């Protein structure tokens, strides 16, 4: 009995960085080890099983990955359950310091033991932070921020990035970081740390500061969509917890948008940043501050211009809609902005903008609609005449929307003369049967609204067509006269006159 009792007592280790193995034949014996904390502090494990499974290779790995000179008080290989609760934050800092070592994951066969040890330590840290630990001290916050900086904050090499601002081709496969299985745990740890009730925002704001936030924003340019998704969640939680940083976060995201629009037109994280901003906009108080309206006009509306719009269009449209729901008068500025940045040769962008226009016009009142209907329906008329059937078909679907039809009906005397020529040209010679049928349906709808107005517009259209034919004949005669006059002039050795046949093609 005495022998068993004595075997359970902790024994001091002669070497601070080694772990003693339990005696053979002693099932209840436990191992002990010392940590170099500057004060000769010794720590003993409470369970022999965990220590007994560690091999000499693991001990050597511990000293390689985690030099004794940087041990923060307790040997980091200890489990949290093996130390008193009052000392677990010290062990937390020790394990964070262990994870400061960064490895090369491009070669899976390199430093496998060290990588496994670090991965296991990170998982322990996640479990500890998620278990509602004591209030984090400033030393713990410093260690956590340092570990995240060492593991996450990095500059992407040129061959890691694409040359464009995002691909609209769904067949393009995203780039995956080979270190992601390791990085994912670090992000998970940071998320649990930021959202933990043990983290006091008033103290942590000194360490999760503007510099830390800016470097997080830089990581949104990662080509790995999994990393951007984690960053989106973490930044959103930081925005929610640190109220003092909210204006800075909004301003910094705006700066990313400005650089993307006006300088590079290449960034991988625009969709995720817009998704964050969408939830931020939903929390804005009404009436909106002037800075928010400026952001809408200078950042969100110009974001419709880049050629990679399809990558982030859904998130952008949601943000714009949120603004208009908060303050409907902003719809005028948005419509004018969309007309300003309207694509000329990109039909896919035209279809997207038409969808957004329909949603905006559907929600505005009569007074606001009348202020913008002339330039709006001039653009709609151009889209009706588009040779690309998807554009023409999409804009003709506007007349399936009862709210828009109601707005048009009350202003038909202004709108019909603008779009009637486009409808007639489609009916006469558009190559796509679906577009032709839709054009006939729209004209029939106008006829039911006001048959006299349709007849007047048709007569005016015929008159214009006749005038255009007369003008074309006059131009043809003028060119024939010039050709005849030129043919009668003598050609000298120093003078050459090139006469080309007159092109008289007639288009619909």
LINKA-V671084 format. One record per residue. N is the residue number from 1. RES is the residue in one letter. OMEGA is omega as a letter, one per 30 degrees, with the letter a starting at -180 (NA if undefined). D_CENTER is the distance of its C-alpha to the mean C-alpha in whole Angstrom. Layout:
n-><N | N>
res-><RES | RES>
omega-><OMEGA | OMEGA>
d_center-><D_CENTER | D_CENTER>
This chain:
n-><1 | 2 | 3 | 4 | 5 | 6 | 7 | 8 | 9 | 10 | 11 | 12 | 13 | 14 | 15 | 16 | 17 | 18 | 19 | 20 | 21 | 22 | 23 | 24 | 25 | 26 | 27 | 28 | 29 | 30 | 31 | 32 | 33 | 34 | 35 | 36 | 37 | 38 | 39 | 40 | 41 | 42 | 43 | 44 | 45 | 46 | 47 | 48 | 49 | 50 | 51 | 52 | 53 | 54 | 55 | 56 | 57 | 58 | 59 | 60 | 61 | 62 | 63 | 64 | 65 | 66 | 67 | 68 | 69 | 70 | 71 | 72 | 73 | 74 | 75 | 76 | 77 | 78 | 79 | 80 | 81 | 82 | 83 | 84 | 85 | 86 | 87 | 88 | 89 | 90 | 91 | 92 | 93 | 94 | 95 | 96 | 97 | 98 | 99 | 100 | 101 | 102 | 103 | 104 | 105 | 106 | 107 | 108 | 109 | 110 | 111 | 112 | 113 | 114 | 115 | 116 | 117 | 118 | 119 | 120 | 121 | 122 | 123 | 124 | 125 | 126 | 127 | 128 | 129 | 130 | 131 | 132 | 133 | 134 | 135 | 136 | 137 | 138 | 139 | 140 | 141 | 142 | 143 | 144 | 145 | 146 | 147 | 148 | 149 | 150 | 151 | 152 | 153 | 154 | 155 | 156 | 157 | 158 | 159 | 160 | 161 | 162 | 163 | 164 | 165 | 166 | 167 | 168 | 169 | 170 | 171 | 172 | 173 | 174 | 175 | 176 | 177 | 178 | 179 | 180 | 181 | 182 | 183 | 184 | 185 | 186 | 187 | 188 | 189 | 190 | 191 | 192 | 193 | 194 | 195 | 196 | 197 | 198 | 199 | 200 | 201 | 202 | 203 | 204 | 205 | 206 | 207 | 208 | 209 | 210 | 211 | 212 | 213 | 214 | 215 | 216 | 217 | 218 | 219 | 220 | 221 | 222 | 223 | 224 | 225 | 226 | 227 | 228 | 229 | 230 | 231 | 232 | 233 | 234 | 235 | 236 | 237 | 238 | 239 | 240 | 241 | 242 | 243 | 244 | 245 | 246 | 247 | 248 | 249 | 250 | 251 | 252 | 253 | 254 | 255 | 256 | 257 | 258 | 259 | 260 | 261 | 262 | 263 | 264 | 265 | 266 | 267 | 268 | 269 | 270 | 271 | 272 | 273 | 274 | 275 | 276 | 277 | 278 | 279 | 280 | 281 | 282 | 283 | 284 | 285 | 286 | 287 | 288 | 289 | 290 | 291 | 292 | 293 | 294 | 295 | 296 | 297 | 298 | 299 | 300 | 301 | 302 | 303 | 304 | 305 | 306 | 307 | 308 | 309 | 310 | 311 | 312 | 313 | 314 | 315 | 316 | 317 | 318 | 319 | 320 | 321 | 322 | 323 | 324 | 325 | 326 | 327 | 328 | 329 | 330 | 331 | 332 | 333 | 334 | 335 | 336 | 337 | 338 | 339 | 340 | 341 | 342 | 343 | 344 | 345 | 346 | 347 | 348 | 349 | 350 | 351 | 352 | 353 | 354 | 355 | 356 | 357 | 358 | 359 | 360 | 361 | 362 | 363 | 364 | 365 | 366 | 367 | 368 | 369 | 370 | 371 | 372 | 373 | 374 | 375 | 376 | 377 | 378 | 379 | 380 | 381 | 382 | 383 | 384 | 385 | 386 | 387 | 388 | 389 | 390 | 391 | 392 | 393 | 394 | 395 | 396 | 397 | 398 | 399 | 400 | 401 | 402 | 403 | 404 | 405 | 406 | 407 | 408 | 409 | 410 | 411 | 412 | 413 | 414 | 415 | 416 | 417 | 418 | 419 | 420 | 421 | 422 | 423 | 424 | 425 | 426 | 427 | 428 | 429 | 430 | 431 | 432 | 433 | 434 | 435 | 436 | 437 | 438 | 439 | 440 | 441 | 442 | 443 | 444 | 445 | 446 | 447 | 448 | 449 | 450 | 451 | 452 | 453 | 454 | 455 | 456 | 457 | 458 | 459 | 460 | 461 | 462 | 463 | 464 | 465 | 466 | 467 | 468 | 469 | 470 | 471 | 472 | 473 | 474 | 475 | 476 | 477 | 478 | 479 | 480 | 481 | 482 | 483 | 484 | 485 | 486 | 487 | 488 | 489 | 490 | 491 | 492 | 493 | 494 | 495 | 496 | 497 | 498 | 499 | 500 | 501 | 502 | 503 | 504 | 505 | 506 | 507 | 508>
res-><X | X | X | X | X | X | X | X | X | X | X | X | X | X | X | X | X | X | X | X | X | X | X | X | X | X | X | X | X | X | X | X | X | X | X | X | X | X | X | X | X | X | X | X | X | X | X | X | X | X | X | X | X | X | X | X | X | X | X | X | X | X | X | X | X | X | X | X | X | X | X | X | X | X | X | X | X | X | X | X | X | X | X | X | X | X | X | X | X | X | X | X | X | X | X | X | X | X | X | X | X | X | X | X | X | X | X | X | X | X | X | X | X | X | X | X | X | X | X | X | X | X | X | X | X | X | X | X | X | X | X | X | X | X | X | X | X | X | X | X | X | X | X | X | X | X | X | X | X | X | X | X | X | X | X | X | X | X | X | X | X | X | X | X | X | X | X | X | X | X | X | X | X | X | X | X | X | X | X | X | X | X | X | X | X | X | X | X | X | X | X | X | X | X | X | X | X | X | X | X | X | X | X | X | X | X | X | X | X | X | X | X | X | X | X | X | X | X | X | X | X | X | X | X | X | X | X | X | X | X | X | X | X | X | X | X | X | X | X | X | X | X | X | X | X | X | X | X | X | X | X | X | X | X | X | X | X | X | X | X | X | X | X | X | X | X | X | X | X | X | X | X | X | X | X | X | X | X | X | X | X | X | X | X | X | X | X | X | X | X | X | X | X | X | X | X | X | X | X | X | X | X | X | X | X | X | X | X | X | X | X | X | X | X | X | X | X | X | X | X | X | X | X | X | X | X | X | X | X | X | X | X | X | X | X | X | X | X | X | X | X | X | X | X | X | X | X | X | X | X | X | X | X | X | X | X | X | X | X | X | X | X | X | X | X | X | X | X | X | X | X | X | X | X | X | X | X | X | X | X | X | X | X | X | X | X | X | X | X | X | X | X | X | X | X | X | X | X | X | X | X | X | X | X | X | X | X | X | X | X | X | X | X | X | X | X | X | X | X | X | X | X | X | X | X | X | X | X | X | X | X | X | X | X | X | X | X | X | X | X | X | X | X | X | X | X | X | X | X | X | X | X | X | X | X | X | X | X | X | X | X | X | X | X | X | X | X | X | X | X | X | X | X | X | X | X | X | X | X | X | X | X | X | X | X | X | X | X | X | X | X | X | X | X | X | X | X | X | X | X | X | X | X | X | X | X | X | X>
omega-><l | l | l | l | a | a | a | a | l | l | a | l | l | l | a | a | a | l | a | l | l | l | l | l | l | a | a | a | l | a | l | l | a | l | l | a | l | a | l | a | l | l | a | l | l | l | a | a | a | a | a | a | l | a | l | l | l | l | l | l | l | a | l | a | a | a | a | a | a | l | a | l | a | l | a | a | l | l | a | a | a | l | l | a | a | a | a | l | l | l | l | l | l | a | l | l | l | a | l | l | a | a | l | a | l | l | a | a | a | l | a | a | l | l | l | l | a | l | l | l | l | l | l | a | l | a | a | a | a | a | l | a | l | l | l | l | l | l | l | l | l | a | l | a | l | l | l | l | a | a | a | a | a | l | a | l | a | a | l | a | l | a | a | a | a | a | l | l | a | a | a | a | l | l | a | a | l | l | a | l | l | a | a | l | l | l | l | l | l | l | l | a | a | a | a | l | l | l | l | a | a | l | a | a | l | a | l | a | a | l | l | a | l | a | l | l | l | a | l | l | l | l | l | a | l | l | l | l | l | l | l | a | a | a | l | l | l | l | a | a | a | a | a | a | a | l | a | l | l | a | a | l | l | l | l | l | a | l | l | a | a | a | a | a | l | l | a | a | a | a | a | l | l | l | l | a | l | l | l | a | a | l | l | l | l | g | a | l | a | a | l | l | l | l | l | a | a | a | a | a | l | l | l | a | a | a | l | a | a | a | a | a | a | l | l | l | l | l | a | l | l | l | a | l | l | a | a | a | l | a | l | a | a | a | l | l | l | l | l | a | a | a | a | a | a | a | l | l | l | l | l | a | l | l | l | l | a | a | a | a | a | a | a | a | a | a | l | l | a | a | a | a | a | l | a | a | l | l | l | l | l | l | l | a | a | l | l | a | a | l | a | a | a | a | l | l | l | a | l | a | a | a | l | l | l | l | a | a | a | a | a | a | l | a | a | l | a | a | a | l | l | l | a | l | l | a | a | a | l | a | a | a | l | l | l | l | l | l | l | l | l | l | l | l | l | l | l | l | a | a | l | l | l | l | l | l | l | l | l | l | l | l | l | l | l | l | l | l | l | l | l | l | l | l | l | l | l | l | l | l | l | l | l | l | a | a | l | a | l | l | l | a | a | a | l | a | l | a | l | l | a | l | a | l | l | a | l | NA>
d_center-><67 | 67 | 66 | 63 | 62 | 62 | 60 | 57 | 58 | 55 | 56 | 55 | 54 | 56 | 52 | 49 | 47 | 49 | 48 | 52 | 52 | 54 | 58 | 59 | 61 | 59 | 57 | 56 | 56 | 53 | 51 | 51 | 49 | 49 | 46 | 46 | 45 | 47 | 50 | 51 | 49 | 50 | 48 | 49 | 47 | 48 | 48 | 49 | 47 | 44 | 46 | 48 | 46 | 44 | 46 | 47 | 44 | 42 | 44 | 44 | 40 | 40 | 42 | 40 | 36 | 37 | 40 | 43 | 42 | 39 | 40 | 39 | 42 | 42 | 41 | 38 | 39 | 40 | 39 | 38 | 41 | 43 | 43 | 44 | 41 | 42 | 41 | 38 | 36 | 38 | 37 | 34 | 34 | 36 | 33 | 30 | 32 | 33 | 29 | 29 | 30 | 28 | 28 | 28 | 26 | 27 | 30 | 30 | 34 | 34 | 35 | 34 | 36 | 34 | 31 | 32 | 34 | 31 | 29 | 31 | 31 | 28 | 28 | 31 | 29 | 27 | 29 | 31 | 28 | 28 | 32 | 32 | 33 | 35 | 34 | 32 | 34 | 33 | 34 | 31 | 28 | 29 | 29 | 26 | 24 | 26 | 26 | 22 | 22 | 24 | 22 | 19 | 19 | 19 | 19 | 17 | 20 | 20 | 21 | 18 | 15 | 15 | 17 | 15 | 11 | 10 | 13 | 14 | 17 | 16 | 19 | 17 | 17 | 14 | 16 | 17 | 18 | 22 | 22 | 19 | 22 | 23 | 19 | 19 | 22 | 21 | 18 | 20 | 22 | 20 | 19 | 22 | 23 | 21 | 22 | 26 | 28 | 30 | 28 | 29 | 26 | 29 | 30 | 27 | 25 | 27 | 26 | 22 | 22 | 20 | 21 | 19 | 16 | 16 | 16 | 13 | 11 | 12 | 12 | 8 | 9 | 11 | 11 | 12 | 10 | 12 | 12 | 8 | 9 | 12 | 10 | 8 | 12 | 14 | 12 | 13 | 16 | 17 | 16 | 18 | 21 | 21 | 22 | 23 | 20 | 18 | 19 | 18 | 15 | 14 | 16 | 14 | 10 | 12 | 14 | 11 | 10 | 14 | 14 | 12 | 14 | 17 | 18 | 16 | 13 | 12 | 9 | 7 | 4 | 3 | 2 | 2 | 4 | 5 | 6 | 8 | 10 | 11 | 13 | 14 | 15 | 17 | 19 | 20 | 24 | 26 | 27 | 24 | 24 | 24 | 22 | 19 | 21 | 20 | 17 | 17 | 19 | 18 | 14 | 13 | 16 | 16 | 12 | 14 | 16 | 14 | 15 | 12 | 11 | 12 | 9 | 7 | 10 | 10 | 8 | 9 | 13 | 13 | 12 | 15 | 17 | 17 | 18 | 21 | 22 | 22 | 24 | 25 | 27 | 24 | 24 | 26 | 24 | 21 | 23 | 25 | 21 | 21 | 24 | 24 | 21 | 22 | 22 | 25 | 25 | 22 | 23 | 20 | 18 | 21 | 21 | 18 | 19 | 22 | 21 | 19 | 22 | 24 | 22 | 22 | 26 | 27 | 26 | 28 | 32 | 35 | 35 | 32 | 32 | 35 | 33 | 31 | 33 | 34 | 32 | 29 | 32 | 33 | 30 | 30 | 33 | 32 | 30 | 33 | 34 | 32 | 33 | 30 | 31 | 27 | 27 | 30 | 30 | 27 | 28 | 32 | 30 | 30 | 33 | 33 | 31 | 34 | 32 | 32 | 35 | 37 | 35 | 36 | 40 | 40 | 40 | 41 | 43 | 41 | 38 | 40 | 42 | 39 | 38 | 41 | 42 | 38 | 39 | 43 | 42 | 39 | 42 | 45 | 43 | 39 | 39 | 37 | 39 | 36 | 35 | 39 | 40 | 37 | 38 | 42 | 40 | 39 | 42 | 44 | 42 | 43 | 46 | 46 | 45 | 47 | 50 | 51 | 48 | 47 | 51 | 51 | 47 | 49 | 52 | 50 | 48 | 51 | 52 | 49 | 49 | 53 | 53 | 50 | 53 | 55 | 53 | 52 | 56 | 57 | 54 | 56 | 59 | 58 | 57 | 60 | 62 | 61 | 61 | 65 | 65 | 63 | 65 | 69 | 68 | 69 | 67 | 68 | 67 | 65 | 63 | 61 | 60 | 57 | 57 | 55 | 55 | 54 | 51 | 51 | 48 | 48 | 44 | 43>
